């Protein structure tokens, strides 16, 4: 079970409804006045049978949004509605005291929705034009984790609970591999995996022998995040070894040492939380952004 709806889940519900013959409304946050608990581009989907996914607040406007979506579906025309400050619905207020503009689009083109989802499933960015608003969709954060023991297992468990696609690998001789962790038969060859700009690679080896050949190979891959656990002294030694191996300075500079947002932790669960928080922070700050050629959006 997911912790909460992901950005792409609203589009997936619209697609599911279309395949079941049930029309729906895609609702997009297009404007904010003052404060808001959600960002521009946040989406919610509502189907004619009452199913919905996504939210724009802590629960104070969602019932009104579902009712509005049903009215929009019956009318058949898109509309933008203000909630909060300046809204005609004086009985619907936002706890943050701000105002949000929501674009309601009934019956988005199912073919374009399917195309966008197919791109995301191929780990490619997608884009749809909703009226005057262009909505970007980036592939989700993917994690490749290599390491030993409890540190690796804790990160795998937490990342999967958060909803991240995880590929985990440990030396075959570790024994008792679980959590879907794949055995590594050699320290000479990085696993044959697809890596893209939305992928993070994390090394959790406390035995640096496993980094010697694998880490230079990983640094040559186009991941948005490369990190390895260890003390500052360990990281300095690691950097010196990479320089001696002739790894380009740009690749070495991209490597994170003493990773995570909680410094100095030695508990596997806390370390996993610390690392995951840093991965999500960096993904949302840079890798989650999608660059598109102007005019490339398809109108839904």
RAWO-V293861 format. One record per backbone hydrogen bond with DSSP energy under -1.0 kcal/mol. NH is the residue of the N-H (numbers start at 0). CO is the residue of the C=O. E is the energy in kcal/mol with one decimal. If there is no record, write none. Layout:
((NH;CO;E) (NH;CO;E))
//
This chain:
((8;5;-1.5) (11;7;-1.8) (12;8;-2.0) (13;9;-1.9) (14;10;-2.1) (15;11;-2.5) (16;12;-2.7) (17;13;-2.2) (18;14;-2.1) (19;15;-1.3) (20;17;-1.0) (21;16;-3.4) (24;45;-2.8) (25;104;-2.5) (26;43;-3.4) (27;102;-2.2) (28;41;-2.7) (29;100;-2.6) (30;100;-1.2) (32;98;-3.2) (40;28;-3.0) (41;38;-2.0) (43;26;-2.5) (44;52;-2.2) (45;24;-2.2) (46;50;-3.1) (47;22;-2.5) (49;46;-2.1) (52;44;-1.8) (64;60;-2.3) (65;61;-2.4) (66;62;-2.0) (67;63;-2.4) (68;64;-2.7) (69;65;-2.0) (70;66;-1.7) (71;67;-2.6) (72;68;-2.5) (73;69;-1.8) (74;70;-2.3) (75;71;-2.8) (78;103;-1.7) (80;101;-2.7) (82;99;-2.6) (84;97;-1.4) (86;83;-2.1) (89;87;-1.4) (91;88;-1.7) (96;93;-1.8) (98;32;-2.8) (99;82;-2.7) (100;30;-2.6) (101;80;-2.9) (102;27;-2.9) (103;78;-3.3) (104;25;-2.3) (106;23;-2.8) (108;299;-2.2) (112;108;-2.1) (113;109;-2.4) (114;110;-2.1) (115;111;-2.4) (116;112;-2.4) (117;113;-2.2) (118;114;-2.1) (119;115;-2.1) (120;116;-2.5) (121;117;-1.1) (122;119;-1.9) (123;118;-2.6) (125;136;-2.6) (127;134;-2.3) (128;297;-3.2) (129;132;-3.9) (132;129;-2.2) (134;127;-3.3) (136;125;-2.7) (141;197;-2.2) (142;164;-2.9) (143;199;-3.0) (144;166;-2.2) (145;201;-2.5) (146;168;-2.0) (147;203;-1.5) (151;147;-1.4) (152;148;-2.1) (153;149;-2.9) (154;150;-1.8) (155;151;-2.4) (156;152;-2.5) (157;153;-2.3) (158;154;-2.6) (159;155;-2.2) (160;156;-2.1) (161;157;-1.8) (163;158;-2.6) (164;140;-1.1) (166;142;-2.7) (168;144;-2.4) (169;181;-2.3) (171;183;-2.5) (173;170;-2.1) (174;171;-1.3) (180;177;-2.1) (181;167;-3.0) (183;169;-2.7) (192;190;-1.6) (198;195;-1.9) (199;141;-2.9) (200;224;-2.9) (201;143;-2.7) (202;226;-2.8) (203;145;-3.9) (209;206;-1.8) (210;207;-1.4) (211;207;-1.1) (214;210;-2.3) (217;213;-2.3) (218;214;-2.4) (220;217;-1.8) (222;220;-1.1) (223;198;-2.0) (224;198;-1.1) (226;200;-2.2) (227;255;-1.9) (228;202;-2.1) (234;230;-2.4) (235;231;-2.2) (236;232;-2.2) (237;233;-2.3) (238;234;-2.6) (239;235;-2.3) (240;236;-2.0) (241;237;-2.2) (242;238;-2.2) (243;239;-2.1) (244;240;-1.5) (245;242;-1.4) (246;241;-2.3) (251;247;-2.1) (252;248;-2.7) (254;251;-1.4) (255;225;-2.8) (260;273;-1.2) (270;266;-3.0) (271;267;-2.4) (272;268;-2.2) (273;269;-2.6) (274;270;-2.7) (275;271;-2.8) (276;272;-2.3) (277;273;-1.5) (278;274;-2.4) (279;275;-2.6) (280;276;-2.2) (281;277;-2.4) (282;278;-2.6) (283;279;-2.6) (284;280;-1.6) (285;281;-2.1) (286;281;-1.1) (287;282;-3.7) (288;285;-1.4) (295;292;-1.7) (299;128;-2.5))
//
